[in-house]
Structure formats: C-alpha cells, structure tokens
C-alpha cells in the first residue's frame, strides 16, 4: 500500500498544480507534495529494512535494497529542491523571466518529473521502465525551455533529439532482452519482469543479451551524459531553471545508471563473463578524462558544473563496471554523495547568478565580501565535488581508487589524471569567483539557507561516519548487484 502511495503522490500533486495555476500558494503545494512523497519513501524504506524486498500483488511494482535507496534519495532531493525553488522561482517571476503560464507549467511538470523517476525505480517491468524514462525526458525537455529564449529552446531541442535517439537504442535493447526471455519464460508480460528475469538469467541466450547490452549502454548512456553521448547535457543544464539543473544532475542521471546496472546483472548472469563490465569501464574512464579537460575551458558556471556531473557519473559507471564488493559499495555511496553535493552547489550557483544577474564566471567576483554565505557555500561545495577530505565524495572516490589498484592497476593513472585535472579546474574557477572586490553588478538578496546547508552537512557526515542502517542497506544492495 505504501509503495503505491509513494508512486501516486507526485502524480496527484502534478494534477492539482496544473489545475490551480499560478496562485500564491502553488509553490507551497509543490513543497508539501514533495514532502509527502519523501515521508512515504521513508516509511517504505523502513518496511523494506524490516521485511526485505516487496512485490505488489500484480507484480507490476517491486522494491528492494537498491531501488528503495535511490527512491528515498530521489524524494529527499526533490523535496529540498522544491523548498529552494520557492524563493528562486518567485524572484524569476518578479524579474519577468517566467510568466503566469510558465509558473503553472513549472510546478506541474516538476511533480510529473518526480513521478516518472519513481516509476523508473519501482516498476518491475522493463517495458514500463523505458516508457517512464521517456516521460521523464519529455517533462524535463519542456522545463529546460521554460524561459523561451533562443538558447533555451535550442538546448531543449538538442536534448530532445539526442536523448530521443538514445532512448530508441534502449528500446531496441529492451526488445532483444524480451526476445531472449520469451524463449525461457514464454510470451507475455512475465518475460518483462525483473523478478522473473533475475531468476532465469543463467538460462538466457548470452549472445542475444550481449548484443542487447550494447544498445542499452548507448541508450541509457545517452541519458546519463556519458562521453561521447554527452553533448546535450551542458546545454540543458545551463539554459534551464537552476532547480531543474539540480534535479537533472542530482537525480535523472542516477535513474539512467540504475537501469543500466540492473541490465548488467542480467548480462553477467547469462554470459558468466566481464563483457558488460568492460563496456562500462570503457565508457566510464573516457567520460572521466574528456569531461575533466573540458571543464577547464568553461566560462559559464552551470556548464562547468555540468561537465563535473559527467565526470562523476563516469566515476560511478567505471566503479560498477569494475565490480567487486568494494567498487560496488563505493559506486553506491558515490551516487548518494554526488546527488547531495551537486544539487547543493547548483543551488549556490543559482543564487550566484541571481545576485550578479549572469552565469559568466568572468563577471562574478567578490562573493565572500558581497554575500559571505553564498561565497563560503560555493567554496565548500567546490571542495566537496572536487573530492577533498573529509567529505563523502572523497570517501567514495577513495574506495573506488582502492578497488582499481587491486583489480585493474593499469587503469589507476587514468582515473587519477581525470580526478586531478577536475580538481584543479574547479578550485581555480571557484577561487576567482569568491575573491576580489565586489563589482557593480552585485545585487544583494535573501537566499535559501536550509537546502544548501542540509545537503552539505549530510555529505560531511557521510565522509566521517557511516550510520549502521545505511551500511547494512548498501551491503544488501551490493549482494544484489554482484
């Protein structure tokens, strides 16, 4: 019952927000709907923690340690993003960047995006997973173009075309997966269920599954923004509203990786080789290297953070491909801390762009003097995503590096090179923006303290102390994915 409640809460909120339009209390309903979704996810997490995996009576939905962990994370970041967007979008409305129709659209599509991501995580059907992934794409495409500027429309169009082509490849991979499964499970929906596929993975035709994974890797890899399938991501993140950039980078990329990892488990069980893992390692290491060097050339703060997201998703993909208990545990932790850290620094970047009325790094200076809170959060956030201790990103990267030295030492220099270049680029850009005198284009404003500080605090805690329940949670997920 709680599983169904979790899924349908954001859908109902989206309908309500679409009907009420741009009312003064619309943003409050957006926050309350997101909070209700988060509470439902926590309640469901307790049930999974207590009783194990849950499958609904019709087998359409299921939840285990892997999916519930990402569901709670998705609901939590969505809730804090809704809190952040309360003030942020009001200011955008006051400056005329968004009209009445735009605000109605923003709130309704925000909740629809949450709904589609939760369906991706909780569905038991690989066909429904593909459909809900497409729904997530369509809802965010419309949000990326919210400002209706030529660059925003171009970014949304590029996002739609490239991800549309990518998701078509994922569809073909899904068809191939069904083709292999129906020979074992028979025709019908039963051959599309994760719970059934995982039980018979050893009996599935390995050649067909290997080919299917290639298409799934290209399809869901495009959604993740992995190199060389990443061209849509920097444009979409830089042109859309900052709250959407936060959930795109902090959540959407995780959902695509979730789908890919689920498919990898099936391929591993069928082929009994490291075929799928090797492909993920290749895409991961390429993404780390290319994105870290591309980051050095960026002049827009949100584009810079977008390339950082590509780097971090490359790290997580690389770790899942590497396999093993340590690497998989590190990848799960990395998905968690990256989501929290990246959404937090996008919040800070949003405040920065509103204070200076620009996203160009060269025009942003003196943040520590002009707005100390935003300045310090920008520095701390940059330190976090750059991987400095004692924050959680350092812990996850250290685990992944340790596993790499043990299982694939020849790849260690490439991993270290990418992390080091990204570290240097991020710290250099951040130092420029926070130092110096306050320029004339500085406009003081009130900021949303809670979402930024809460995320930073959680990432710090993850680096210093791992709660026992979270440790057990991750270990249960590791056992599912090995």
N, C-alpha and C positions, 0 to 999 in steps of 0.2 A: 504493500500500500504506500509506504513512504517513498519507494522508488518511483512509482507513478506520479506521486505528488511533486517530487523533485523535478521530473521532466516537464510536467504541465504548468507549473507555477510561472515560469517566464513567458510561456505562450499566452496564458491568460492575461498577464501583465501587458504584453505587447498589444493585445486586442483592446484592452481598457485604454491604454495610452493613445492608440490610434483613434479611438472614439472621442476622447475628451479634448484632444488637440493641444494648442499652446495655452494652457491655463497656468495660473501661478503655482498650483500645487502639482503640476505634471512631473516636475523633477523630484518632488517628494515621493510621489507614487513610484517613480523609477527606482529611487533608493530603497523604498520599503519592499518592492517586488524583488529586488536583488538580495536584500537582507533575508526575506522569507525563503528564497532559493538556497542561500547559504545555510540557514538553520536546518532546512530539510536535508541538505547534503551531510551536515554533521550528524544528524540523527541517524541517517542511513549508514554512515561510517561506523557508528557505534554498533549497529546491528551486524555489519559485516565483521567487525573486530570481534564480536561476541560469538556469532554463529557461523562465520565463514561465508563463502560465495552464495549469492541469492539469484535464483532464476524465477521469473514470473510464470504464472500458470500456463500461459500460451507460448512460453519460451521465446517471446519476441524481445524481451529485455533481460539482461543479466548484469550482475555487478560482482567483481572480485577485488582483490587487494590492489591490482594495477589500475583498474578503471575508477574505483572509488577514490583513490588518492588523487588522481587527476581531476575528478569531479569536484571534490572539496576545494582543490586549488583553483579551478575554474570559477566556482561560485564565489569564493573569497575575493579573488582579484576583480571579478565583475562587480561585487558589492563596493569595494573601495574605489573602483573607477567611477561608479555611479555617484558616490559621495564627492569625489573630485570634480566630476563634470557638473555638479550642481552650481558651483560658483563659476567654473570655467566657461560653461556654455551660456550662462547668464551674461557674462562680460562680452562674449562674442555676439550675443543678441543685442546688447546695448550699443556695440560698435557697428551694427548693421551688417555683419558678415553672414548672419543667418536670420531669415525672416520667420514669420509665424508658421508657414507650411513646413519650413525646414526644421523647426523645433519639434513639431508633431512627428515628422518623419524620423528625426534623430532618436527620440525616446522609444518609439515603436520598434524601429529596426535594431536598436541596442538590445532590447529584450529578445527579439527574434534571433539575434546572433547568439545570445546565451542559450536559448532553446536548442538551436541547431547544434551547438557544440556539445551540449549534454546528451542529445540523442546520439551523436557520434560515439560518445564514450560509453553509453549504457545499452545501446542496441546489441542484440545477439545475432543480427542478420547482416552479412557483409554487403548485401544489396542496399539495405536501409542506410548503412554507414556511408556508402557512396552518395546516395540521394541527399542525406543530411549534410555531407561535406559540400555538395553543390549549393544547398540552401545557405550555408554559411558564407560561401563565396558570393552569392548574389546579394545577400544582405549587406556585406561589407563593401562590395563594389558601389552600391548606392550611397553608403556612408562616406566613402572616400571622395565621392564627387559632391559632397554636401555644399561646399562653398560656391560651386558652379563657376569657378574661374576657369580660363582655358587650360591652365596647367593641371588643375584638379580633374577636369573632365578627361584630359589626355592620360593622366595617371590611372584613372578608373578604367578607361578603355583598354589600356595596356594590361592592367590587372585582369580584366575580364577575358581578353583574348588569350593571353599566355596561360592563365590558370584554367580556362576552358579547354584549351588544347591538352594541358596536363591532365585534367580530370578525365578527359576522354581516353587517355592512355591507361589511367587507373581503371576505367570501366572495362576496357579490353582485358586487362589483367584479372579483373573480377570474373569476367565471363570464362576465361581459361581456368580459373580456380574452380568455378562451378562445374565446368566440363570434366575436370579430374574427379571432383567429389561425387558427381551423379553416378559414376561407374561403381562407386562403393556404397553410397547412401541411397541411391535411387533418385528418380526425378522428384522435383517439388522443393518447397521451401526448406525442408530438413537438410538439404545439401548446402544451404547457405548459412547455417547456424554455427557460430564459433564453438559452442559447446560440443556439437557433433563433430566438427572438423578436427578439433584438438584430440578427440578420442581415436580418430582413424587416420591421423596424419601419416603414420608409418605405412599405411596401405595405399596412399595416393601416388599416382604416377609421377616419379621425380622429374622426368624430362619436361612434362607439361607445367609442373609447379615452378621449375627453374625459369622457364620462359615467362610464366605469369609474373614472377617476382621482378623481372626486368621491366615490364610495363608498369607494375605497381610502384617500383622505385622511381621511375621517371614521373609518373603521375603524382604520387604523394610527395615526391621530392620537389616538384614544382611548387606545391602548396607550402612546403617548408622553406622555400627560397634557397635551396642548395645550389651551389655553383655546378654547372653553367646554366641553371634554370632559374636564376635569381633576379633577372632584370626588372621584373615588376615590383619587387619588394621595396627598394629605396624610394621609388616614386610614390607608391601608395602610402607609405609611412610619412613621407614629408609633406604631402599635399592634403591628407585627410585631417580631421579634427584630432587634437592630441589624445583625448580619451580613447578614440578608435585606434590610434597608433599603439597605445599602451596594451589594449586587449589583443590586437593583431599580433604584436611582437611577443607579448607575455603568455598568450593562450592559444591562438589559432595555430601557430607553428607547432606547439605541443600536440595538438589534436592530430595533425598530419603524421607526426612522428609516431604517435600511439598506433595509428592504423598500420603503419609500415612495420613496426616491431611485432604486432600481432601476426602479420603475414610472414615475417621472418621465422617465427616459431613454427609455423606450419611447414615452411620450406625445409627448415632444419630437420624436422621430424620425418619428412619424406625422403630427402636426399642423403641424410646422415653425412653431410659434408659441410664445409665452411663457405659454400658458394655465396649464399645471401650475405653472410658477414663480410666477405671480401669486397663485395659491391658496396656495402655501406661504408666500409673503411675507406675505399677509394673516393667516394663522393664526400665523405666527411673531411678527409685530410685536404682535398682540393679546395673545399669551401673555407677551411681554416686559413690556408695560405693566401688565396685570392682576396678574401674579404679583409684580412688584416692589412694587406698592402693597399687595397682600395680605400680603406678607412683613412689613410694618411692624406689623401687628396681631396677629402670632402670639405666644402665651405659652408654647408648647411648643417645645423646641429642635429636635426632629426634624421637627415640622410646618414650622418656619421653614426648615430645610434642604430640605424637600420643595418648598416654593414656589421656593426658589433653583434646584432642579433643573428646574422648569417654565420658569423664566426662561432658563436656559442651553440647554435643548432648543429653546426659542423662537428663541434666537440662531442655533443651528445650522440649524434649519429655514429661518429667514429667509435665511441665507447660501446654502444650497443652492438656494433659490428664486431668489435674485438671479442665480446662475450666474456664469460667467466664471471664469478661471483663479485669480485672487486670492481671490475669495469662496469658491470650492470648496476651495482649499487651506486657507484659514482655517477652513472648516467641518470638514474632516477633522482638522485639528490641534485644534480646539475639542472635538470628540468625545473625542479622546485625553486631553487635559489635564483636561477636566471629569471624565471617568471616574476618573482617578487622584486628583484633588483631592477630589471629592465622596465617594468611598469612604473616603479618609483622614480627612476631617472627620467622617464618620459613625462611624468607629472611635473618634475622640476623643469624640464625643457619647455613644457607648455607655459609654465609661469614665466620663465625667462623670455620667451617670445612675446608674451603679452606685455611684460614690463618694458621691453625695448622695441616692441612692435616690428620685429624682424626675426627671422631664423638664421640670418647670415652671421657666422661666427666672427667675422672681421668687425662687425658693428656692435658686438656685445663685449663690454669691458666693465671692470669695477663692480662686479656683483657683490663682492664681500663688503664693500663700503655702501653701495646703494641699497641692497637688501641682504643683510647678513644671513638670514635663514636660508634663502634660496641659494646664495653663494656657497654656504657650507654643505647644503644638501647636494649641490652639483659636484663639489669636490669629493664628498663621501661616496656618492653614487658612482662616480667615475672610478674611484678606488675599488669599489665593490665589483663592478663589471670587468675591471682590468685584472681582477684576481689577486688582490692584496690580502694578506692575513690581517686580522683573524676572522674575516668574513666567510660566509658559507661557500662562495664561489671558489675561494682558494682551497677549501677542504675538498670539494668535488673534483676540481682540476688536479689536486694532488693525488687523489685516489685513482683517477684515470691515468695520470702520468706514471704512477707506480705500476699499474696493470700493464701499461705499454712497455715499460722497461723489462717487465717479467716475460710477457708473451710475444711482443713484437719490438724488440730493441732497435731494429733498423729504422723504425718509424719515429723514434723518440726525437731525433734532431728536427724533423719537420713539424712535429707538434710543438716543441719548444720555440722554434722560429716563429710560428704563427702567433703564439701567445705573447712572445716578447715584442713583436712588431706592433700588435694591437695595444699592448700595454703602453708602449712609448707614444703611439699616436693619440690615444685617448687622454693620457696625462698632459701631453703638450697642448692639446686643444683646450682642455679644461682650465689649465693654468692661465692661458691667455684670457679666457672669459672672466675669471674671478679676480684677476689682479688689475692694477692700474686705477686711474681716476674715473669717476662716474661721468659718462658722456651726456650730451644734451638730450638725446633721445630716450632717456630714462624716465619712466612713468611709475611712480610708487603705487602699490596696490596691495590689497589683502590677499593672502594665499591660503590654500587648504593645507593646514599643518598635519592633520591626522593621517591621511592616506600615505603621505611621504614618510613620516617618521615611523609609522607602524610597520611598513614594509622593510625599512632599513633595520629596525630593531629585530625583526624576525630573521632576517638574513644574518645578522650578527650572532643571534642565539644559535642558529644552525651551524655556525662556524666554531662556536665554543662548546656547545652542549647539545647532544642529540637525545631528545626525550625517548624513553624506553618504548612507548607505544609506537612512535614513528620508526624506530629501529626495527621493531617486530614487523611493522607494516611493510617496510622496504624489503626486509628479508623474505617475507611471504611473496612479494611481487617478484623478487629475484628467482625464487624457486619456480614460479610460473613461466618465466621467460628464458630459463636456461635450457 
